[in-house]
Amino acid sequence: MNPAVQVYVRLLDEGVRVWRPVGAAEEAPGIYRLLGPKADETELWEFELDSLVRCVPQKFSDGNIALVAVERVG
């Protein structure tokens, strides 16, 4: 398995757009398995741990660019 990288998963039911950084492993180009950890079990994530997700770079309001999970694959 490839070393863990950080991707961002959208939190649901927050009222505003909120992202949670999550450890992930690249399984194929642009495809990552979410590893966690999930520190707060009350959070509702768009994708659950161990999901395979497609990630794309996104520019955040602070100017930083990071990988965000955009869809479940497989």
PyMOL Python script that loads the backbone (N, CA, C, O; Angstrom):
from pymol import cmd

cmd.read_pdbstr("""\
ATOM      1  N   MET A   1       0.846  -1.188   0.000  1.00  0.00           N
ATOM      2  CA  MET A   1       0.000   0.000   0.000  1.00  0.00           C
ATOM      3  C   MET A   1       0.882   1.240   0.000  1.00  0.00           C
ATOM      4  O   MET A   1       1.915   1.278   0.669  1.00  0.00           O
ATOM      5  N   ASN A   2       0.469   2.257  -0.756  1.00  0.00           N
ATOM      6  CA  ASN A   2       1.215   3.501  -0.833  1.00  0.00           C
ATOM      7  C   ASN A   2       1.123   4.262   0.491  1.00  0.00           C
ATOM      8  O   ASN A   2       0.154   4.102   1.234  1.00  0.00           O
ATOM      9  N   PRO A   3       2.125   5.086   0.784  1.00  0.00           N
ATOM     10  CA  PRO A   3       2.082   5.867   2.028  1.00  0.00           C
ATOM     11  C   PRO A   3       0.860   6.766   2.087  1.00  0.00           C
ATOM     12  O   PRO A   3       0.327   7.173   1.055  1.00  0.00           O
ATOM     13  N   ALA A   4       0.427   7.069   3.285  1.00  0.00           N
ATOM     14  CA  ALA A   4      -0.762   7.903   3.487  1.00  0.00           C
ATOM     15  C   ALA A   4      -0.487   9.344   3.069  1.00  0.00           C
ATOM     16  O   ALA A   4       0.602   9.878   3.276  1.00  0.00           O
ATOM     17  N   VAL A   5      -1.499   9.947   2.480  1.00  0.00           N
ATOM     18  CA  VAL A   5      -1.500  11.366   2.134  1.00  0.00           C
ATOM     19  C   VAL A   5      -2.735  11.974   2.789  1.00  0.00           C
ATOM     20  O   VAL A   5      -3.582  11.251   3.315  1.00  0.00           O
ATOM     21  N   GLN A   6      -2.838  13.273   2.760  1.00  0.00           N
ATOM     22  CA  GLN A   6      -4.012  13.929   3.349  1.00  0.00           C
ATOM     23  C   GLN A   6      -4.950  14.393   2.247  1.00  0.00           C
ATOM     24  O   GLN A   6      -4.544  15.088   1.316  1.00  0.00           O
ATOM     25  N   VAL A   7      -6.212  13.998   2.369  1.00  0.00           N
ATOM     26  CA  VAL A   7      -7.262  14.485   1.473  1.00  0.00           C
ATOM     27  C   VAL A   7      -8.354  15.080   2.363  1.00  0.00           C
ATOM     28  O   VAL A   7      -8.363  14.865   3.575  1.00  0.00           O
ATOM     29  N   TYR A   8      -9.261  15.821   1.759  1.00  0.00           N
ATOM     30  CA  TYR A   8     -10.329  16.459   2.512  1.00  0.00           C
ATOM     31  C   TYR A   8     -11.678  15.879   2.108  1.00  0.00           C
ATOM     32  O   TYR A   8     -11.971  15.710   0.925  1.00  0.00           O
ATOM     33  N   VAL A   9     -12.497  15.575   3.120  1.00  0.00           N
ATOM     34  CA  VAL A   9     -13.845  15.042   2.921  1.00  0.00           C
ATOM     35  C   VAL A   9     -14.832  16.076   3.452  1.00  0.00           C
ATOM     36  O   VAL A   9     -14.650  16.626   4.538  1.00  0.00           O
ATOM     37  N   ARG A  10     -15.876  16.331   2.672  1.00  0.00           N
ATOM     38  CA  ARG A  10     -16.890  17.322   3.075  1.00  0.00           C
ATOM     39  C   ARG A  10     -17.739  16.756   4.204  1.00  0.00           C
ATOM     40  O   ARG A  10     -18.139  15.592   4.181  1.00  0.00           O
ATOM     41  N   LEU A  11     -18.004  17.607   5.194  1.00  0.00           N
ATOM     42  CA  LEU A  11     -18.917  17.248   6.275  1.00  0.00           C
ATOM     43  C   LEU A  11     -20.320  17.688   5.877  1.00  0.00           C
ATOM     44  O   LEU A  11     -20.511  18.791   5.365  1.00  0.00           O
ATOM     45  N   LEU A  12     -21.287  16.830   6.112  1.00  0.00           N
ATOM     46  CA  LEU A  12     -22.676  17.125   5.780  1.00  0.00           C
ATOM     47  C   LEU A  12     -23.390  17.695   7.001  1.00  0.00           C
ATOM     48  O   LEU A  12     -22.897  17.552   8.120  1.00  0.00           O
ATOM     49  N   ASP A  13     -24.524  18.327   6.811  1.00  0.00           N
ATOM     50  CA  ASP A  13     -25.349  18.878   7.898  1.00  0.00           C
ATOM     51  C   ASP A  13     -24.629  19.942   8.725  1.00  0.00           C
ATOM     52  O   ASP A  13     -24.817  20.022   9.939  1.00  0.00           O
ATOM     53  N   GLU A  14     -23.801  20.761   8.064  1.00  0.00           N
ATOM     54  CA  GLU A  14     -23.058  21.790   8.796  1.00  0.00           C
ATOM     55  C   GLU A  14     -23.594  23.199   8.562  1.00  0.00           C
ATOM     56  O   GLU A  14     -23.226  24.120   9.291  1.00  0.00           O
ATOM     57  N   GLY A  15     -24.458  23.388   7.560  1.00  0.00           N
ATOM     58  CA  GLY A  15     -24.971  24.722   7.275  1.00  0.00           C
ATOM     59  C   GLY A  15     -24.068  25.525   6.348  1.00  0.00           C
ATOM     60  O   GLY A  15     -24.555  26.300   5.525  1.00  0.00           O
ATOM     61  N   VAL A  16     -22.767  25.346   6.473  1.00  0.00           N
ATOM     62  CA  VAL A  16     -21.782  25.952   5.572  1.00  0.00           C
ATOM     63  C   VAL A  16     -20.857  24.831   5.116  1.00  0.00           C
ATOM     64  O   VAL A  16     -20.863  23.740   5.686  1.00  0.00           O
ATOM     65  N   ARG A  17     -20.069  25.104   4.094  1.00  0.00           N
ATOM     66  CA  ARG A  17     -19.155  24.082   3.580  1.00  0.00           C
ATOM     67  C   ARG A  17     -17.995  23.903   4.566  1.00  0.00           C
ATOM     68  O   ARG A  17     -17.248  24.843   4.837  1.00  0.00           O
ATOM     69  N   VAL A  18     -17.856  22.681   5.097  1.00  0.00           N
ATOM     70  CA  VAL A  18     -16.803  22.350   6.049  1.00  0.00           C
ATOM     71  C   VAL A  18     -16.101  21.099   5.559  1.00  0.00           C
ATOM     72  O   VAL A  18     -16.743  20.158   5.091  1.00  0.00           O
ATOM     73  N   TRP A  19     -14.778  21.091   5.670  1.00  0.00           N
ATOM     74  CA  TRP A  19     -13.969  19.967   5.202  1.00  0.00           C
ATOM     75  C   TRP A  19     -13.171  19.368   6.353  1.00  0.00           C
ATOM     76  O   TRP A  19     -12.679  20.092   7.218  1.00  0.00           O
ATOM     77  N   ARG A  20     -13.045  18.047   6.361  1.00  0.00           N
ATOM     78  CA  ARG A  20     -12.265  17.343   7.383  1.00  0.00           C
ATOM     79  C   ARG A  20     -11.040  16.708   6.716  1.00  0.00           C
ATOM     80  O   ARG A  20     -11.197  15.952   5.756  1.00  0.00           O
ATOM     81  N   PRO A  21      -9.820  16.996   7.202  1.00  0.00           N
ATOM     82  CA  PRO A  21      -8.639  16.321   6.659  1.00  0.00           C
ATOM     83  C   PRO A  21      -8.638  14.849   7.096  1.00  0.00           C
ATOM     84  O   PRO A  21      -8.925  14.528   8.249  1.00  0.00           O
ATOM     85  N   VAL A  22      -8.309  13.970   6.150  1.00  0.00           N
ATOM     86  CA  VAL A  22      -8.366  12.529   6.395  1.00  0.00           C
ATOM     87  C   VAL A  22      -7.142  11.874   5.763  1.00  0.00           C
ATOM     88  O   VAL A  22      -6.756  12.219   4.646  1.00  0.00           O
ATOM     89  N   GLY A  23      -6.536  10.933   6.474  1.00  0.00           N
ATOM     90  CA  GLY A  23      -5.460  10.149   5.891  1.00  0.00           C
ATOM     91  C   GLY A  23      -6.025   9.242   4.809  1.00  0.00           C
ATOM     92  O   GLY A  23      -7.110   8.682   4.966  1.00  0.00           O
ATOM     93  N   ALA A  24      -5.286   9.098   3.707  1.00  0.00           N
ATOM     94  CA  ALA A  24      -5.746   8.264   2.596  1.00  0.00           C
ATOM     95  C   ALA A  24      -4.534   7.656   1.896  1.00  0.00           C
ATOM     96  O   ALA A  24      -3.420   8.169   1.996  1.00  0.00           O
ATOM     97  N   ALA A  25      -4.770   6.557   1.190  1.00  0.00           N
ATOM     98  CA  ALA A  25      -3.722   5.909   0.412  1.00  0.00           C
ATOM     99  C   ALA A  25      -4.139   5.902  -1.051  1.00  0.00           C
ATOM    100  O   ALA A  25      -5.272   5.547  -1.375  1.00  0.00           O
ATOM    101  N   GLU A  26      -3.222   6.295  -1.939  1.00  0.00           N
ATOM    102  CA  GLU A  26      -3.528   6.301  -3.363  1.00  0.00           C
ATOM    103  C   GLU A  26      -3.510   4.865  -3.879  1.00  0.00           C
ATOM    104  O   GLU A  26      -2.507   4.163  -3.749  1.00  0.00           O
ATOM    105  N   GLU A  27      -4.625   4.437  -4.464  1.00  0.00           N
ATOM    106  CA  GLU A  27      -4.766   3.074  -4.985  1.00  0.00           C
ATOM    107  C   GLU A  27      -4.547   3.044  -6.491  1.00  0.00           C
ATOM    108  O   GLU A  27      -4.127   2.022  -7.035  1.00  0.00           O
ATOM    109  N   ALA A  28      -4.823   4.144  -7.165  1.00  0.00           N
ATOM    110  CA  ALA A  28      -4.633   4.317  -8.606  1.00  0.00           C
ATOM    111  C   ALA A  28      -4.542   5.821  -8.820  1.00  0.00           C
ATOM    112  O   ALA A  28      -4.863   6.584  -7.908  1.00  0.00           O
ATOM    113  N   PRO A  29      -4.114   6.271  -9.999  1.00  0.00           N
ATOM    114  CA  PRO A  29      -4.021   7.723 -10.203  1.00  0.00           C
ATOM    115  C   PRO A  29      -5.353   8.430  -9.923  1.00  0.00           C
ATOM    116  O   PRO A  29      -6.357   8.167 -10.586  1.00  0.00           O
ATOM    117  N   GLY A  30      -5.346   9.324  -8.940  1.00  0.00           N
ATOM    118  CA  GLY A  30      -6.532  10.089  -8.577  1.00  0.00           C
ATOM    119  C   GLY A  30      -7.556   9.352  -7.730  1.00  0.00           C
ATOM    120  O   GLY A  30      -8.585   9.924  -7.371  1.00  0.00           O
ATOM    121  N   ILE A  31      -7.289   8.081  -7.402  1.00  0.00           N
ATOM    122  CA  ILE A  31      -8.219   7.264  -6.611  1.00  0.00           C
ATOM    123  C   ILE A  31      -7.569   6.941  -5.270  1.00  0.00           C
ATOM    124  O   ILE A  31      -6.447   6.438  -5.220  1.00  0.00           O
ATOM    125  N   TYR A  32      -8.282   7.234  -4.186  1.00  0.00           N
ATOM    126  CA  TYR A  32      -7.736   7.071  -2.838  1.00  0.00           C
ATOM    127  C   TYR A  32      -8.681   6.268  -1.957  1.00  0.00           C
ATOM    128  O   TYR A  32      -9.901   6.332  -2.111  1.00  0.00           O
ATOM    129  N   ARG A  33      -8.095   5.506  -1.027  1.00  0.00           N
ATOM    130  CA  ARG A  33      -8.875   4.807   0.000  1.00  0.00           C
ATOM    131  C   ARG A  33      -8.767   5.634   1.279  1.00  0.00           C
ATOM    132  O   ARG A  33      -7.667   5.932   1.744  1.00  0.00           O
ATOM    133  N   LEU A  34      -9.926   6.003   1.845  1.00  0.00           N
ATOM    134  CA  LEU A  34      -9.941   6.806   3.070  1.00  0.00           C
ATOM    135  C   LEU A  34      -9.557   5.939   4.250  1.00  0.00           C
ATOM    136  O   LEU A  34     -10.192   4.916   4.509  1.00  0.00           O
ATOM    137  N   LEU A  35      -8.517   6.344   4.970  1.00  0.00           N
ATOM    138  CA  LEU A  35      -7.986   5.560   6.087  1.00  0.00           C
ATOM    139  C   LEU A  35      -8.398   6.101   7.450  1.00  0.00           C
ATOM    140  O   LEU A  35      -8.555   5.327   8.394  1.00  0.00           O
ATOM    141  N   GLY A  36      -8.572   7.375   7.569  1.00  0.00           N
ATOM    142  CA  GLY A  36      -8.951   7.954   8.851  1.00  0.00           C
ATOM    143  C   GLY A  36      -7.775   8.599   9.542  1.00  0.00           C
ATOM    144  O   GLY A  36      -6.782   8.939   8.900  1.00  0.00           O
ATOM    145  N   PRO A  37      -7.878   8.769  10.841  1.00  0.00           N
ATOM    146  CA  PRO A  37      -8.948   8.292  11.722  1.00  0.00           C
ATOM    147  C   PRO A  37     -10.153   9.237  11.715  1.00  0.00           C
ATOM    148  O   PRO A  37     -10.074  10.372  11.246  1.00  0.00           O
ATOM    149  N   LYS A  38     -11.250   8.740  12.240  1.00  0.00           N
ATOM    150  CA  LYS A  38     -12.451   9.545  12.428  1.00  0.00           C
ATOM    151  C   LYS A  38     -12.564   9.815  13.918  1.00  0.00           C
ATOM    152  O   LYS A  38     -13.091   9.002  14.677  1.00  0.00           O
ATOM    153  N   ALA A  39     -12.059  10.973  14.320  1.00  0.00           N
ATOM    154  CA  ALA A  39     -11.950  11.299  15.741  1.00  0.00           C
ATOM    155  C   ALA A  39     -13.302  11.593  16.385  1.00  0.00           C
ATOM    156  O   ALA A  39     -13.494  11.324  17.570  1.00  0.00           O
ATOM    157  N   ASP A  40     -14.235  12.141  15.615  1.00  0.00           N
ATOM    158  CA  ASP A  40     -15.530  12.532  16.178  1.00  0.00           C
ATOM    159  C   ASP A  40     -16.628  11.734  15.487  1.00  0.00           C
ATOM    160  O   ASP A  40     -16.973  12.012  14.339  1.00  0.00           O
ATOM    161  N   GLU A  41     -17.168  10.758  16.175  1.00  0.00           N
ATOM    162  CA  GLU A  41     -18.183   9.872  15.588  1.00  0.00           C
ATOM    163  C   GLU A  41     -19.509  10.583  15.308  1.00  0.00           C
ATOM    164  O   GLU A  41     -20.374  10.023  14.634  1.00  0.00           O
ATOM    165  N   THR A  42     -19.684  11.810  15.815  1.00  0.00           N
ATOM    166  CA  THR A  42     -20.933  12.538  15.556  1.00  0.00           C
ATOM    167  C   THR A  42     -20.912  13.251  14.213  1.00  0.00           C
ATOM    168  O   THR A  42     -21.958  13.693  13.738  1.00  0.00           O
ATOM    169  N   GLU A  43     -19.740  13.372  13.588  1.00  0.00           N
ATOM    170  CA  GLU A  43     -19.650  14.029  12.290  1.00  0.00           C
ATOM    171  C   GLU A  43     -20.254  13.143  11.202  1.00  0.00           C
ATOM    172  O   GLU A  43     -20.069  11.926  11.204  1.00  0.00           O
ATOM    173  N   LEU A  44     -20.965  13.760  10.292  1.00  0.00           N
ATOM    174  CA  LEU A  44     -21.526  13.050   9.146  1.00  0.00           C
ATOM    175  C   LEU A  44     -20.683  13.393   7.930  1.00  0.00           C
ATOM    176  O   LEU A  44     -20.756  14.504   7.405  1.00  0.00           O
ATOM    177  N   TRP A  45     -19.872  12.417   7.481  1.00  0.00           N
ATOM    178  CA  TRP A  45     -18.982  12.613   6.342  1.00  0.00           C
ATOM    179  C   TRP A  45     -19.704  12.286   5.045  1.00  0.00           C
ATOM    180  O   TRP A  45     -20.597  11.439   5.023  1.00  0.00           O
ATOM    181  N   GLU A  46     -19.321  12.954   3.968  1.00  0.00           N
ATOM    182  CA  GLU A  46     -19.876  12.636   2.652  1.00  0.00           C
ATOM    183  C   GLU A  46     -19.490  11.218   2.221  1.00  0.00           C
ATOM    184  O   GLU A  46     -20.272  10.534   1.560  1.00  0.00           O
ATOM    185  N   PHE A  47     -18.283  10.776   2.595  1.00  0.00           N
ATOM    186  CA  PHE A  47     -17.806   9.423   2.283  1.00  0.00           C
ATOM    187  C   PHE A  47     -17.261   8.796   3.562  1.00  0.00           C
ATOM    188  O   PHE A  47     -16.567   9.460   4.332  1.00  0.00           O
ATOM    189  N   GLU A  48     -17.566   7.538   3.790  1.00  0.00           N
ATOM    190  CA  GLU A  48     -17.143   6.839   5.006  1.00  0.00           C
ATOM    191  C   GLU A  48     -15.708   6.323   4.887  1.00  0.00           C
ATOM    192  O   GLU A  48     -15.159   6.227   3.790  1.00  0.00           O
ATOM    193  N   LEU A  49     -15.112   5.993   6.038  1.00  0.00           N
ATOM    194  CA  LEU A  49     -13.790   5.386   6.047  1.00  0.00           C
ATOM    195  C   LEU A  49     -13.790   4.117   5.224  1.00  0.00           C
ATOM    196  O   LEU A  49     -14.810   3.434   5.131  1.00  0.00           O
ATOM    197  N   ASP A  50     -12.681   3.801   4.638  1.00  0.00           N
ATOM    198  CA  ASP A  50     -12.432   2.634   3.798  1.00  0.00           C
ATOM    199  C   ASP A  50     -13.080   2.755   2.418  1.00  0.00           C
ATOM    200  O   ASP A  50     -12.985   1.824   1.618  1.00  0.00           O
ATOM    201  N   SER A  51     -13.736   3.882   2.121  1.00  0.00           N
ATOM    202  CA  SER A  51     -14.305   4.106   0.788  1.00  0.00           C
ATOM    203  C   SER A  51     -13.187   4.396  -0.201  1.00  0.00           C
ATOM    204  O   SER A  51     -12.166   4.985   0.156  1.00  0.00           O
ATOM    205  N   LEU A  52     -13.387   3.977  -1.449  1.00  0.00           N
ATOM    206  CA  LEU A  52     -12.532   4.396  -2.554  1.00  0.00           C
ATOM    207  C   LEU A  52     -13.179   5.631  -3.166  1.00  0.00           C
ATOM    208  O   LEU A  52     -14.349   5.601  -3.548  1.00  0.00           O
ATOM    209  N   VAL A  53     -12.417   6.714  -3.260  1.00  0.00           N
ATOM    210  CA  VAL A  53     -12.964   7.967  -3.761  1.00  0.00           C
ATOM    211  C   VAL A  53     -12.035   8.581  -4.797  1.00  0.00           C
ATOM    212  O   VAL A  53     -10.819   8.397  -4.761  1.00  0.00           O
ATOM    213  N   ARG A  54     -12.645   9.315  -5.722  1.00  0.00           N
ATOM    214  CA  ARG A  54     -11.867  10.098  -6.682  1.00  0.00           C
ATOM    215  C   ARG A  54     -11.586  11.439  -6.023  1.00  0.00           C
ATOM    216  O   ARG A  54     -12.483  12.056  -5.449  1.00  0.00           O
ATOM    217  N   CYS A  55     -10.338  11.890  -6.107  1.00  0.00           N
ATOM    218  CA  CYS A  55      -9.953  13.172  -5.525  1.00  0.00           C
ATOM    219  C   CYS A  55      -9.392  14.083  -6.600  1.00  0.00           C
ATOM    220  O   CYS A  55      -8.713  13.639  -7.525  1.00  0.00           O
ATOM    221  N   VAL A  56      -9.688  15.360  -6.458  1.00  0.00           N
ATOM    222  CA  VAL A  56      -9.189  16.376  -7.379  1.00  0.00           C
ATOM    223  C   VAL A  56      -8.631  17.536  -6.562  1.00  0.00           C
ATOM    224  O   VAL A  56      -9.060  17.756  -5.430  1.00  0.00           O
ATOM    225  N   PRO A  57      -7.687  18.276  -7.121  1.00  0.00           N
ATOM    226  CA  PRO A  57      -7.172  19.449  -6.421  1.00  0.00           C
ATOM    227  C   PRO A  57      -8.236  20.543  -6.367  1.00  0.00           C
ATOM    228  O   PRO A  57      -8.970  20.763  -7.330  1.00  0.00           O
ATOM    229  N   GLN A  58      -8.303  21.218  -5.230  1.00  0.00           N
ATOM    230  CA  GLN A  58      -9.225  22.345  -5.072  1.00  0.00           C
ATOM    231  C   GLN A  58      -8.505  23.472  -4.364  1.00  0.00           C
ATOM    232  O   GLN A  58      -7.753  23.244  -3.417  1.00  0.00           O
ATOM    233  N   LYS A  59      -8.738  24.698  -4.828  1.00  0.00           N
ATOM    234  CA  LYS A  59      -8.171  25.879  -4.177  1.00  0.00           C
ATOM    235  C   LYS A  59      -9.154  26.362  -3.121  1.00  0.00           C
ATOM    236  O   LYS A  59     -10.319  26.621  -3.423  1.00  0.00           O
ATOM    237  N   PHE A  60      -8.683  26.484  -1.879  1.00  0.00           N
ATOM    238  CA  PHE A  60      -9.514  26.943  -0.775  1.00  0.00           C
ATOM    239  C   PHE A  60      -9.421  28.458  -0.636  1.00  0.00           C
ATOM    240  O   PHE A  60      -8.555  29.092  -1.239  1.00  0.00           O
ATOM    241  N   SER A  61     -10.311  29.029   0.158  1.00  0.00           N
ATOM    242  CA  SER A  61     -10.391  30.484   0.307  1.00  0.00           C
ATOM    243  C   SER A  61      -9.104  31.100   0.855  1.00  0.00           C
ATOM    244  O   SER A  61      -8.843  32.284   0.641  1.00  0.00           O
ATOM    245  N   ASP A  62      -8.295  30.297   1.565  1.00  0.00           N
ATOM    246  CA  ASP A  62      -7.032  30.819   2.089  1.00  0.00           C
ATOM    247  C   ASP A  62      -5.906  30.753   1.061  1.00  0.00           C
ATOM    248  O   ASP A  62      -4.771  31.133   1.350  1.00  0.00           O
ATOM    249  N   GLY A  63      -6.228  30.264  -0.152  1.00  0.00           N
ATOM    250  CA  GLY A  63      -5.237  30.184  -1.219  1.00  0.00           C
ATOM    251  C   GLY A  63      -4.540  28.844  -1.332  1.00  0.00           C
ATOM    252  O   GLY A  63      -3.894  28.565  -2.343  1.00  0.00           O
ATOM    253  N   ASN A  64      -4.662  28.004  -0.305  1.00  0.00           N
ATOM    254  CA  ASN A  64      -4.038  26.678  -0.346  1.00  0.00           C
ATOM    255  C   ASN A  64      -4.782  25.768  -1.316  1.00  0.00           C
ATOM    256  O   ASN A  64      -5.997  25.876  -1.484  1.00  0.00           O
ATOM    257  N   ILE A  65      -4.034  24.874  -1.949  1.00  0.00           N
ATOM    258  CA  ILE A  65      -4.613  23.879  -2.837  1.00  0.00           C
ATOM    259  C   ILE A  65      -4.416  22.513  -2.195  1.00  0.00           C
ATOM    260  O   ILE A  65      -3.311  22.170  -1.775  1.00  0.00           O
ATOM    261  N   ALA A  66      -5.499  21.729  -2.120  1.00  0.00           N
ATOM    262  CA  ALA A  66      -5.440  20.406  -1.497  1.00  0.00           C
ATOM    263  C   ALA A  66      -6.363  19.452  -2.264  1.00  0.00           C
ATOM    264  O   ALA A  66      -7.239  19.885  -3.014  1.00  0.00           O
ATOM    265  N   LEU A  67      -6.151  18.157  -2.064  1.00  0.00           N
ATOM    266  CA  LEU A  67      -7.010  17.148  -2.677  1.00  0.00           C
ATOM    267  C   LEU A  67      -8.314  17.032  -1.906  1.00  0.00           C
ATOM    268  O   LEU A  67      -8.314  16.947  -0.677  1.00  0.00           O
ATOM    269  N   VAL A  68      -9.436  17.028  -2.642  1.00  0.00           N
ATOM    270  CA  VAL A  68     -10.738  16.827  -2.014  1.00  0.00           C
ATOM    271  C   VAL A  68     -11.426  15.630  -2.669  1.00  0.00           C
ATOM    272  O   VAL A  68     -11.294  15.405  -3.872  1.00  0.00           O
ATOM    273  N   ALA A  69     -12.156  14.872  -1.865  1.00  0.00           N
ATOM    274  CA  ALA A  69     -12.908  13.732  -2.358  1.00  0.00           C
ATOM    275  C   ALA A  69     -14.174  14.237  -3.038  1.00  0.00           C
ATOM    276  O   ALA A  69     -14.935  15.005  -2.449  1.00  0.00           O
ATOM    277  N   VAL A  70     -14.405  13.803  -4.293  1.00  0.00           N
ATOM    278  CA  VAL A  70     -15.557  14.311  -5.038  1.00  0.00           C
ATOM    279  C   VAL A  70     -16.569  13.240  -5.409  1.00  0.00           C
ATOM    280  O   VAL A  70     -17.731  13.559  -5.664  1.00  0.00           O
ATOM    281  N   GLU A  71     -16.150  11.957  -5.447  1.00  0.00           N
ATOM    282  CA  GLU A  71     -17.120  10.904  -5.752  1.00  0.00           C
ATOM    283  C   GLU A  71     -16.584   9.549  -5.317  1.00  0.00           C
ATOM    284  O   GLU A  71     -15.377   9.309  -5.314  1.00  0.00           O
ATOM    285  N   ARG A  72     -17.518   8.664  -4.947  1.00  0.00           N
ATOM    286  CA  ARG A  72     -17.172   7.288  -4.607  1.00  0.00           C
ATOM    287  C   ARG A  72     -16.961   6.521  -5.915  1.00  0.00           C
ATOM    288  O   ARG A  72     -17.695   6.724  -6.882  1.00  0.00           O
ATOM    289  N   VAL A  73     -15.969   5.650  -5.941  1.00  0.00           N
ATOM    290  CA  VAL A  73     -15.709   4.820  -7.122  1.00  0.00           C
ATOM    291  C   VAL A  73     -15.689   3.355  -6.693  1.00  0.00           C
ATOM    292  O   VAL A  73     -15.483   3.026  -5.525  1.00  0.00           O
ATOM    293  N   GLY A  74     -15.910   2.497  -7.674  1.00  0.00           N
ATOM    294  CA  GLY A  74     -15.839   1.056  -7.388  1.00  0.00           C
ATOM    295  C   GLY A  74     -16.938   0.535  -6.659  1.00  0.00           C
ATOM    296  O   GLY A  74     -16.975  -0.661  -6.369  1.00  0.00           O
TER     297      GLY A  74
END
""", "prot")
cmd.dss("prot")
cmd.show_as("cartoon", "prot")
cmd.util.cbc("prot")
cmd.orient("prot")
